[in-house]
Amino acid sequence: MIHFADVPVYLHRDYVDFRKAINGLSQIVQDNMGMDVFSPDLFVFCNKGRDKLKVLYWDQTGFCLWQKRLEQVKFIWPKKDINDIIHWDVEQLDWLLRGFNVAQLRPHKTLKYNAI
């Protein structure tokens, strides 16, 4: 599996026609998501059947498009939220790619103390 750098990950919540390639997905990032497609961020898209994912990113020399297809199961794609864009980190993307339900994984509560 490809290991992505520690950069922000943005999921396009709505399903995408997977006939779209770099140009079509870049247009979605700019027009629908309102984001800079030339940023170092990862943009993740899912097909309606939830058996394919595409990850689009700019690596300072050109666009890269990575795709994963599942053969027997489906990705657990996040439910419709208030926003059509979901912001994750690379660890959450790894969980998604490995088949975990990211919405149900909750890390320990962050504690902040002022004194011992």
C-alpha positions as a LaTeX table, in Angstrom:
\begin{tabular}{lrrr}
\hline
Residue & $x$ (\AA) & $y$ (\AA) & $z$ (\AA) \\
\hline
Met1 & 0.00 & 0.00 & 0.00 \\
Ile2 & 1.13 & 3.57 & $-0.60$ \\
His3 & 1.97 & 5.50 & 2.55 \\
Phe4 & 0.98 & 9.13 & 2.24 \\
Ala5 & 2.79 & 11.94 & 4.00 \\
Asp6 & 1.19 & 13.58 & 7.01 \\
Val7 & $-1.03$ & 16.01 & 5.08 \\
Pro8 & $-4.69$ & 16.95 & 5.38 \\
Val9 & $-7.17$ & 14.61 & 3.72 \\
Tyr10 & $-10.47$ & 15.85 & 2.29 \\
Leu11 & $-13.28$ & 13.49 & 1.36 \\
His12 & $-15.81$ & 14.56 & $-1.23$ \\
Arg13 & $-18.91$ & 13.23 & 0.51 \\
Asp14 & $-21.07$ & 12.74 & $-2.60$ \\
Tyr15 & $-20.43$ & 9.81 & $-4.88$ \\
Val16 & $-18.50$ & 10.51 & $-8.09$ \\
Asp17 & $-18.75$ & 9.09 & $-11.61$ \\
Phe18 & $-15.52$ & 7.09 & $-11.86$ \\
Arg19 & $-15.15$ & 7.74 & $-15.55$ \\
Lys20 & $-13.72$ & 11.06 & $-14.33$ \\
Ala21 & $-9.94$ & 11.19 & $-14.30$ \\
Ile22 & $-7.50$ & 13.88 & $-13.18$ \\
Asn23 & $-9.11$ & 16.78 & $-15.05$ \\
Gly24 & $-12.67$ & 15.95 & $-13.98$ \\
Leu25 & $-11.75$ & 15.33 & $-10.35$ \\
Ser26 & $-9.62$ & 18.51 & $-10.26$ \\
Gln27 & $-12.66$ & 20.43 & $-11.46$ \\
Ile28 & $-14.73$ & 18.97 & $-8.58$ \\
Val29 & $-12.05$ & 20.02 & $-6.08$ \\
Gln30 & $-12.05$ & 23.60 & $-7.39$ \\
Asp31 & $-15.73$ & 24.10 & $-8.21$ \\
Asn32 & $-17.69$ & 21.89 & $-5.80$ \\
Met33 & $-15.30$ & 21.76 & $-2.86$ \\
Gly34 & $-13.95$ & 25.30 & $-3.31$ \\
Met35 & $-10.42$ & 24.17 & $-2.54$ \\
Asp36 & $-6.97$ & 24.66 & $-4.07$ \\
Val37 & $-6.21$ & 21.59 & $-6.15$ \\
Phe38 & $-2.49$ & 22.59 & $-6.20$ \\
Ser39 & $-2.18$ & 22.32 & $-2.40$ \\
Pro40 & $-0.32$ & 19.32 & $-0.96$ \\
Asp41 & $-3.64$ & 17.96 & 0.39 \\
Leu42 & $-5.15$ & 14.60 & $-0.55$ \\
Phe43 & $-8.64$ & 14.59 & $-2.10$ \\
Val44 & $-10.58$ & 11.33 & $-1.81$ \\
Phe45 & $-13.55$ & 10.28 & $-3.94$ \\
Cys46 & $-15.80$ & 7.21 & $-3.83$ \\
Asn47 & $-18.03$ & 5.64 & $-6.47$ \\
Lys48 & $-21.73$ & 4.93 & $-5.93$ \\
Gly49 & $-21.10$ & 1.20 & $-5.51$ \\
Arg50 & $-18.62$ & 2.02 & $-2.69$ \\
Asp51 & $-16.16$ & $-0.55$ & $-4.03$ \\
Lys52 & $-13.71$ & 1.98 & $-5.52$ \\
Leu53 & $-11.80$ & 4.96 & $-4.14$ \\
Lys54 & $-9.66$ & 7.52 & $-5.94$ \\
Val55 & $-7.10$ & 9.77 & $-4.26$ \\
Leu56 & $-5.99$ & 12.87 & $-6.16$ \\
Tyr57 & $-3.03$ & 15.01 & $-5.17$ \\
Trp58 & $-0.47$ & 17.43 & $-6.56$ \\
Asp59 & 3.16 & 16.48 & $-5.87$ \\
Gln60 & 4.81 & 19.74 & $-7.02$ \\
Thr61 & 5.63 & 18.27 & $-10.46$ \\
Gly62 & 2.23 & 17.02 & $-11.59$ \\
Phe63 & $-0.99$ & 15.39 & $-10.54$ \\
Cys64 & $-1.11$ & 11.88 & $-9.11$ \\
Leu65 & $-4.20$ & 9.73 & $-9.15$ \\
Trp66 & $-4.28$ & 6.62 & $-7.01$ \\
Gln67 & $-7.16$ & 4.13 & $-7.13$ \\
Lys68 & $-8.18$ & 1.17 & $-5.00$ \\
Arg69 & $-10.83$ & $-1.38$ & $-5.96$ \\
Leu70 & $-12.29$ & $-3.87$ & $-3.51$ \\
Glu71 & $-13.28$ & $-7.26$ & $-4.84$ \\
Gln72 & $-15.82$ & $-8.56$ & $-2.30$ \\
Val73 & $-16.71$ & $-5.90$ & 0.27 \\
Lys74 & $-17.53$ & $-2.20$ & 0.27 \\
Phe75 & $-15.83$ & 0.83 & 1.78 \\
Ile76 & $-17.60$ & 2.21 & 4.83 \\
Trp77 & $-18.13$ & 5.69 & 3.43 \\
Pro78 & $-19.17$ & 8.42 & 5.90 \\
Lys79 & $-22.86$ & 9.22 & 6.09 \\
Lys80 & $-24.22$ & 12.51 & 4.80 \\
Asp81 & $-23.06$ & 15.28 & 7.10 \\
Ile82 & $-23.84$ & 18.97 & 7.38 \\
Asn83 & $-20.95$ & 19.60 & 5.01 \\
Asp84 & $-20.23$ & 17.87 & 1.73 \\
Ile85 & $-16.51$ & 17.98 & 2.57 \\
Ile86 & $-15.06$ & 15.89 & 5.37 \\
His87 & $-11.63$ & 16.75 & 6.79 \\
Trp88 & $-9.54$ & 13.81 & 8.02 \\
Asp89 & $-5.93$ & 13.05 & 8.70 \\
Val90 & $-3.78$ & 10.38 & 7.02 \\
Glu91 & $-4.37$ & 7.93 & 9.88 \\
Gln92 & $-8.15$ & 8.06 & 9.32 \\
Leu93 & $-7.62$ & 7.53 & 5.59 \\
Asp94 & $-5.53$ & 4.46 & 6.42 \\
Trp95 & $-8.37$ & 3.15 & 8.60 \\
Leu96 & $-10.83$ & 3.64 & 5.72 \\
Leu97 & $-8.53$ & 1.81 & 3.30 \\
Arg98 & $-8.16$ & $-1.06$ & 5.78 \\
Gly99 & $-11.95$ & $-1.41$ & 6.18 \\
Phe100 & $-12.64$ & 0.24 & 9.51 \\
Asn101 & $-15.71$ & 2.33 & 10.20 \\
Val102 & $-13.93$ & 5.60 & 10.95 \\
Ala103 & $-17.03$ & 7.19 & 12.52 \\
Gln104 & $-17.07$ & 4.54 & 15.26 \\
Leu105 & $-13.36$ & 4.72 & 16.09 \\
Arg106 & $-12.90$ & 7.17 & 18.89 \\
Pro107 & $-9.47$ & 7.87 & 20.34 \\
His108 & $-8.89$ & 8.61 & 24.00 \\
Lys109 & $-10.13$ & 11.96 & 25.17 \\
Thr110 & $-7.43$ & 14.64 & 25.01 \\
Leu111 & $-6.58$ & 15.91 & 28.47 \\
Lys112 & $-5.10$ & 19.30 & 29.22 \\
Tyr113 & $-3.83$ & 20.18 & 32.66 \\
Asn114 & $-2.47$ & 23.40 & 34.08 \\
Ala115 & $-0.84$ & 21.93 & 37.19 \\
Ile116 & 0.36 & 18.61 & 38.59 \\
\hline
\end{tabular}
